[in-house]
Each structure stands twice: as structure tokens, then as C-alpha cells.
């Protein structure tokens, strides 16, 4: 079944802001497939979360300085 884009756009215009946000999440997952996270990346994420839980934090300004931004 073919649905003209104009029909879909007209329906979107009738949605609430909350509904548009929900639709955006669905459409984003359809348009930009999720990248797979490597085991190494998962370990780094877990390490970072553990550091945050342990109170090990850095100010954004310090990170920028370290990176030369």
C-alpha cells in the first residue's frame, strides 16, 4: 500500500509535542540503525559508570584543557 508523504506529514501536524517526540524515537531507529558496541567499549562504559558511582569526577573545563579544546 502506497501512502503519499503529504498524508503522513499532515498526520504529524495533528500530533501533540509528546507524540512527535515518541515518533521521532521510532523514526530515528528506522533511519539510523544502531551500531553494535564492542566488548571493549562495554568495559570502558562500565568502568566510567563505576568511577562516577565512586565519586571520581572531572570538571568539563579540566577535560577540555586536557584535550586542548
N, CA and C of each residue as an Amber inpcrd file, in Angstrom:
protein
   207
   0.8320000  -1.1780000   0.0000000   0.0000000   0.0000000   0.0000000
   0.8770000   1.2420000   0.0000000   0.6880000   2.1090000  -0.9470000
   1.4570000   3.3430000  -1.0670000   0.7450000   4.4730000  -0.3160000
   1.5060000   5.1620000   0.5280000   0.9580000   6.3090000   1.2560000
   1.7850000   7.5300000   0.8680000   1.1630000   8.5230000   0.2550000
   1.9080000   9.7290000  -0.1120000   2.4850000  10.4300000   1.1200000
   3.6740000  10.9690000   0.9740000   4.3440000  11.6650000   2.0740000
   3.4940000  12.7990000   2.6320000   2.7380000  13.4340000   1.7690000
   1.9080000  14.5560000   2.2220000   0.8830000  14.1090000   3.2550000
   0.3560000  12.8820000   3.1120000  -0.6160000  12.3600000   4.0760000
   0.0530000  12.1570000   5.4350000   1.2430000  11.6030000   5.3960000
   1.9810000  11.3630000   6.6420000   2.3270000  12.6940000   7.3080000
   2.7800000  13.6470000   6.5210000   3.1180000  14.9650000   7.0720000
   1.8970000  15.6410000   7.6810000   0.7450000  15.4870000   7.0620000
  -0.4890000  16.0700000   7.5910000  -0.8560000  15.4280000   8.9280000
  -0.6430000  14.1340000   9.0460000  -0.9210000  13.4620000  10.3150000
   0.0230000  13.9400000  11.4130000   1.2790000  14.1140000  11.0700000
   2.2620000  14.5860000  12.0460000   1.8660000  15.9590000  12.5780000
   1.3450000  16.8050000  11.7150000   0.9360000  18.1470000  12.1440000
  -0.1880000  18.1070000  13.1810000  -0.9000000  17.0100000  13.2750000
  -2.0050000  16.8950000  14.2330000  -1.5750000  16.3000000  15.5640000
  -0.3270000  15.8520000  15.6640000   0.1620000  15.2210000  16.8850000
   0.5210000  16.2630000  17.9410000   0.4670000  15.8290000  19.2090000
   0.9420000  16.6750000  20.2990000   2.4740000  16.6600000  20.2960000
   3.0780000  17.5770000  21.0390000   4.5480000  17.5990000  21.1250000
   5.0860000  16.2870000  21.6870000   4.3930000  15.7190000  22.6670000
   4.8340000  14.4480000  23.2460000   4.7520000  13.3180000  22.2190000
   3.7190000  13.3180000  21.4140000   3.5760000  12.2980000  20.3820000
   4.6510000  12.4530000  19.3040000   4.9700000  13.6830000  18.9750000
   6.0310000  13.9240000  17.9840000   7.3560000  13.4080000  18.5260000
   7.6300000  13.6280000  19.8100000   8.8650000  13.1270000  20.4140000
   8.9180000  11.6110000  20.3330000   7.8130000  10.9420000  20.6370000
   7.7680000   9.4790000  20.5590000   7.9720000   9.0000000  19.1200000
   7.3590000   9.6890000  18.1890000   7.5140000   9.3380000  16.7800000
   8.9590000   9.5170000  16.3310000   9.5810000  10.5680000  16.8130000
  10.9890000  10.8240000  16.4700000  11.8630000   9.6540000  16.8990000
  11.6100000   9.1140000  18.0930000  12.3940000   7.9710000  18.5780000
  12.2250000   6.7780000  17.6440000  11.0080000   6.5060000  17.2440000
  10.7380000   5.3690000  16.3530000  11.3970000   5.5810000  14.9880000
  11.2010000   6.7690000  14.4280000  11.7630000   7.0420000  13.0990000
  13.2840000   7.0270000  13.1100000  13.8810000   7.5590000  14.1550000
  15.3380000   7.5730000  14.2510000  15.8970000   6.1580000  14.2170000
  15.2490000   5.2480000  14.9390000  15.7390000   3.8640000  14.9560000
  15.5800000   3.1940000  13.5930000  14.6250000   3.6630000  12.8050000
  14.4200000   3.0990000  11.4700000  15.4150000   3.6610000  10.4580000
  15.7470000   4.9370000  10.6010000  16.5950000   5.6030000   9.6190000
  18.0730000   5.3660000   9.8960000  18.4630000   5.4520000  11.1650000
  19.8580000   5.2790000  11.5500000  19.9790000   4.0340000  12.3880000
  20.3800000   2.9290000  11.7750000  20.4950000   1.6880000  12.5380000
  21.4880000   1.8380000  13.6830000  21.2080000   1.1140000  14.7350000
  22.0630000   1.1530000  15.9150000  23.3840000   0.4700000  15.6150000
  24.4600000   1.1000000  16.0800000  25.7740000   0.4880000  15.9270000
  25.9800000  -0.5260000  17.0380000  26.6930000  -1.5760000  16.7240000
  26.9910000  -2.5590000  17.7470000  28.1370000  -2.0450000  18.6130000
  28.0210000  -2.2820000  19.9000000  29.0500000  -1.8760000  20.8440000
  29.9760000  -3.0650000  21.0570000  31.2750000  -2.8050000  20.9700000
  32.2530000  -3.8840000  21.1410000  32.3880000  -4.2300000  22.6250000
  32.8960000  -5.4200000  22.9260000  33.1280000  -5.7770000  24.3350000
  34.0710000  -4.7900000  25.0400000  35.0490000  -4.2810000  24.3060000
  35.9730000  -3.3060000  24.8840000  35.2480000  -2.0070000  25.2530000
  34.3490000  -1.5760000  24.3740000  33.5790000  -0.3630000  24.6460000
  32.6480000  -0.5600000  25.8400000  32.0540000  -1.7400000  25.9420000
  31.1940000  -2.0410000  27.0820000  31.9970000  -1.9710000  28.3770000
  33.2060000  -2.5360000  28.3620000  34.0600000  -2.4970000  29.5510000
  34.4130000  -1.0560000  29.9210000  34.7060000  -0.2150000  28.9120000
  35.0320000   1.1850000  29.1800000  33.8320000   1.9400000  29.7540000
  32.6610000   1.6550000  29.2380000  31.4480000   2.3050000  29.7490000
  31.2130000   1.8960000  31.2010000  31.3390000   0.6040000  31.4920000
  31.1500000   0.1290000  32.8590000  32.1750000   0.7470000  33.8010000
  33.4110000   0.8650000  33.3310000  34.4680000   1.4810000  34.1450000
  34.1270000   2.9430000  34.4400000  33.6590000   3.6550000  33.4400000
  33.2880000   5.0480000  33.6210000  32.1300000   5.2110000  34.5880000
  31.1220000   4.3470000  34.4600000  29.9790000   4.4050000  35.3820000
  30.4080000   4.0870000  36.8070000  31.3130000   3.1260000  36.9590000
  31.8220000   2.7840000  38.2940000  32.5900000   3.9630000  38.8860000
  33.3710000   4.6490000  38.0640000  34.0990000   5.8360000  38.5380000
  33.1270000   6.9120000  39.0170000  32.0540000   7.1190000  38.2710000
  31.0500000   8.1140000  38.6630000  30.4150000   7.7200000  39.9890000
  30.0480000   6.4530000  40.1220000  29.4470000   5.9670000  41.3690000
  30.4030000   6.1270000  42.5450000  31.7050000   5.9770000  42.2810000
  32.7130000   6.0870000  43.3410000  33.0670000   7.5400000  43.6370000
  32.4500000   8.4700000  42.9130000  32.7190000   9.8860000  43.1600000
  33.9220000  10.4280000  42.4140000  34.4790000   9.6350000  41.5150000
  35.6230000  10.0930000  40.7200000  35.0930000  10.8610000  39.5160000
  35.1400000  12.1770000  39.6300000  34.6030000  13.0050000  38.5600000
  35.6360000  14.0450000  38.1480000  35.4630000  14.5790000  36.9420000
  36.3090000  15.6610000  36.4460000  35.4110000  16.7920000  35.9750000
  35.8600000  17.9970000  36.1820000  35.1240000  19.1430000  35.6550000
  35.3030000  19.1800000  34.1450000  34.2730000  19.6230000  33.4490000
  34.3320000  19.7110000  31.9900000  35.4960000  20.5920000  31.5550000
  35.7220000  21.6790000  32.2760000  36.8270000  22.5810000  31.9260000
  38.1790000  21.8770000  31.9750000  38.3490000  20.9770000  32.9530000
  39.6070000  20.2290000  33.0500000  39.7770000  19.2750000  31.8750000
  38.6770000  18.6450000  31.4700000  38.7290000  17.7310000  30.3230000
  39.0700000  18.5090000  29.0720000  38.4190000  19.6570000  28.8740000
  38.6900000  20.4830000  27.6920000  40.1570000  20.9110000  27.6610000
  40.6640000  21.2830000  28.8210000  42.0650000  21.7220000  28.9090000
  42.9870000  20.5750000  28.5350000  42.6730000  19.3900000  29.0620000
  43.4890000  18.1950000  28.7860000  43.4720000  17.8490000  27.2930000
  42.3160000  18.0670000  26.6490000  42.1790000  17.7650000  25.2300000
  42.6010000  18.9210000  24.3320000  42.9290000  20.0490000  24.9360000
  43.3580000  21.2070000  24.1460000  42.2190000  21.9220000  23.4470000
  41.0310000  21.8400000  24.0410000  39.8680000  22.4900000  23.4380000
  39.7030000  23.8730000  24.0030000
